[in-house]
């Protein structure tokens, strides 16, 4: 079972902080991270702050690392591209910022209940009702997105384990086809469930 995005209960300052404040802090932190980190050595204090956040929230190391495992393949491609076109220093910075950004987002989801997060988003978007924005619909989309991330991660894990059990080697096509088929079936089932509840427009 995937642990991606699962709320980790606790009594730390991060768990008790309002969801809206954490979301706003996440946006500020991501902007500051992208703007401030320009060389590899600047990743050191940024990494220390992120690690301190996980320690403050008392997130187990194993659970924290599980949040980052799913982006390693993306870092491989991004890093290779950056090395070829911009050099290893820039590649190190880009991959480091991307990894820390994912870690910060994971820290927020691990210390925030989904319903609290959705309520905070709905409150933030409430003034936009006059412009035709439906905060409840945005909250529904966000909830489905949060739910689909671990579902897709679980699909990839199940397909990979099934191939290993059969003694088969790695094949991108053999991995992608069952994952896509499974994702489409899941999307179809979710669509039918939403339609049955009247959310079909």
C-alpha positions as CSV (number, residue, x, y, z in Angstrom):
1,X,0.0,0.0,0.0
2,X,1.3,3.4,-0.8
3,X,1.9,6.0,1.9
4,X,1.9,8.9,-0.4
5,X,-0.1,11.8,1.0
6,X,-1.4,10.0,4.1
7,X,-2.1,12.2,7.1
8,X,0.3,11.5,9.9
9,X,-1.4,12.4,13.2
10,X,0.5,14.2,15.9
11,X,0.5,17.1,18.4
12,X,3.4,19.2,17.0
13,X,3.2,22.8,16.0
14,X,2.8,21.8,12.3
15,X,-0.1,19.4,12.9
16,X,-1.9,22.0,15.0
17,X,-1.3,25.0,12.6
18,X,-4.3,26.1,10.5
19,X,-4.5,24.5,7.1
20,X,-4.8,27.9,5.4
21,X,-1.6,29.1,7.0
22,X,0.3,26.0,6.0
23,X,-0.9,26.3,2.4
24,X,0.0,30.0,2.3
25,X,3.4,29.2,3.8
26,X,4.0,26.5,1.3
27,X,3.4,28.9,-1.6
28,X,5.8,31.4,-0.1
29,X,8.4,28.7,0.6
30,X,8.2,27.4,-2.9
31,X,8.6,30.9,-4.4
32,X,11.5,31.7,-2.1
33,X,13.2,28.3,-2.9
34,X,13.0,28.9,-6.6
35,X,14.2,32.5,-6.3
36,X,17.0,32.1,-3.8
37,X,18.7,28.9,-4.7
38,X,21.2,29.6,-7.5
39,X,24.2,27.4,-6.6
40,X,24.6,23.9,-5.2
41,X,25.9,25.1,-1.8
42,X,22.7,27.1,-1.3
43,X,20.8,23.8,-1.2
44,X,22.5,22.9,2.1
45,X,20.6,25.4,4.3
46,X,17.4,24.9,2.4
47,X,17.7,21.1,2.9
48,X,18.4,21.6,6.6
49,X,15.2,23.7,7.0
50,X,13.1,21.0,5.3
51,X,14.7,18.2,7.4
52,X,14.0,20.3,10.5
53,X,10.3,20.6,9.4
54,X,10.0,16.8,9.2
55,X,11.8,16.4,12.5
56,X,9.5,19.0,14.2
57,X,6.4,17.1,12.9
58,X,8.0,13.8,14.0
59,X,7.5,12.2,10.6
60,X,9.3,8.8,10.5
61,X,12.3,8.7,8.2
62,X,10.8,5.8,6.3
63,X,7.6,7.6,5.7
64,X,9.4,10.8,4.6
65,X,11.5,8.9,2.1
66,X,8.5,7.2,0.7
67,X,7.1,10.6,-0.3
68,X,10.1,11.2,-2.4
69,X,10.6,7.8,-4.0
70,X,7.9,8.4,-6.7
71,X,9.7,11.5,-8.2
72,X,13.1,9.8,-8.5
73,X,12.4,8.7,-12.1
74,X,11.5,12.2,-13.0
75,X,14.6,13.6,-11.5
76,X,16.6,11.2,-13.6
77,X,15.2,12.5,-16.8
78,X,15.3,16.2,-15.7
79,X,18.9,15.8,-14.4
80,X,20.1,14.2,-17.6
81,X,18.5,16.9,-19.7
82,X,20.0,19.6,-17.6
83,X,23.5,18.1,-17.7
84,X,23.4,17.9,-21.5
85,X,22.2,21.4,-22.1
86,X,23.2,23.5,-19.0
87,X,25.9,21.6,-17.1
88,X,26.1,19.5,-13.9
89,X,25.9,22.5,-11.6
90,X,22.6,23.7,-13.0
91,X,21.3,20.2,-13.1
92,X,22.2,19.7,-9.4
93,X,20.3,22.9,-8.5
94,X,17.3,22.2,-10.6
95,X,16.9,18.6,-9.3
96,X,17.6,19.8,-5.7
97,X,15.0,22.5,-5.8
98,X,12.5,20.1,-7.4
99,X,13.1,17.4,-4.7
100,X,12.9,20.0,-1.9
101,X,9.6,21.4,-3.4
102,X,8.1,17.9,-3.4
103,X,9.3,17.3,0.2
104,X,7.7,20.6,1.3
105,X,4.4,19.7,-0.4
106,X,4.6,16.2,1.2
107,X,5.2,17.8,4.6
108,X,2.0,19.9,4.3
109,X,-0.1,16.9,3.2
110,X,1.4,14.7,6.0
111,X,0.5,17.3,8.7
112,X,-2.9,18.4,7.3
113,X,-6.1,16.5,7.2
114,X,-7.6,16.4,3.7
115,X,-10.9,17.9,4.8
116,X,-9.2,20.8,6.6
117,X,-7.2,21.5,3.4
118,X,-10.3,21.5,1.2
119,X,-12.1,23.8,3.6
120,X,-9.2,26.2,3.6
121,X,-9.1,26.2,-0.2
122,X,-12.9,26.8,-0.3
123,X,-12.5,29.8,2.1
124,X,-9.7,31.3,0.1
125,X,-11.7,31.1,-3.2
126,X,-15.0,32.2,-1.7
127,X,-14.5,35.9,-2.8
128,X,-14.3,34.6,-6.4
129,X,-17.9,33.4,-6.5
130,X,-18.8,36.8,-7.9
131,X,-16.7,36.0,-11.0
132,X,-18.3,32.6,-11.5
133,X,-15.8,30.4,-9.6
134,X,-17.4,27.6,-7.6
135,X,-15.2,27.0,-4.6
136,X,-17.0,23.7,-3.8
137,X,-16.2,22.4,-7.3
138,X,-12.6,23.4,-7.0
139,X,-12.4,21.6,-3.7
140,X,-13.9,18.5,-5.3
141,X,-11.2,18.6,-8.1
142,X,-8.5,19.0,-5.4
143,X,-9.9,16.1,-3.4
144,X,-9.9,13.9,-6.5
145,X,-6.4,14.9,-7.4
146,X,-5.1,14.1,-3.9
147,X,-6.9,10.8,-4.1
148,X,-5.6,9.9,-7.6
149,X,-2.0,10.5,-6.8
150,X,-1.7,7.5,-4.3
151,X,-4.0,5.5,-6.6
152,X,-1.7,5.9,-9.5
153,X,1.3,5.2,-7.3
154,X,-0.3,2.1,-6.1
155,X,-1.1,0.9,-9.7
156,X,2.6,1.3,-10.7
157,X,3.7,-0.5,-7.6
158,X,1.2,-3.4,-8.2
159,X,2.3,-3.8,-11.8
160,X,5.9,-3.7,-10.9
161,X,5.5,-6.3,-8.2
162,X,3.5,-8.6,-10.5
163,X,6.2,-8.5,-13.1
164,X,8.9,-9.3,-10.5
165,X,6.7,-12.2,-9.3
166,X,6.7,-13.6,-12.8
167,X,10.4,-13.2,-13.2
168,X,10.1,-10.6,-15.9
169,X,12.6,-7.8,-16.5
170,X,11.9,-4.1,-16.7
171,X,10.0,-3.0,-19.8
172,X,8.7,0.5,-20.2
173,X,5.9,-0.6,-22.6
174,X,4.9,-3.6,-20.4
175,X,4.8,-1.2,-17.4
176,X,2.9,1.6,-19.1
177,X,0.1,-0.4,-20.8
178,X,-1.4,-2.0,-17.6
179,X,-0.9,1.2,-15.7
180,X,-2.8,3.2,-18.3
181,X,-5.5,0.6,-18.6
182,X,-5.9,0.5,-14.8
183,X,-6.0,4.3,-14.6
184,X,-8.7,4.5,-17.3
185,X,-10.8,1.9,-15.5
186,X,-10.4,3.8,-12.2
187,X,-11.3,7.1,-13.9
188,X,-14.4,5.4,-15.4
189,X,-15.5,4.1,-12.1
190,X,-15.0,7.4,-10.4
191,X,-17.0,9.1,-13.2
192,X,-19.9,6.7,-12.7
193,X,-19.8,7.3,-9.0
194,X,-19.9,11.1,-9.5
195,X,-22.7,10.9,-12.0
196,X,-24.7,8.8,-9.6
197,X,-24.4,11.6,-7.1
198,X,-25.5,14.2,-9.6
199,X,-22.0,15.7,-10.2
200,X,-22.1,15.2,-14.0
201,X,-22.1,18.8,-15.4
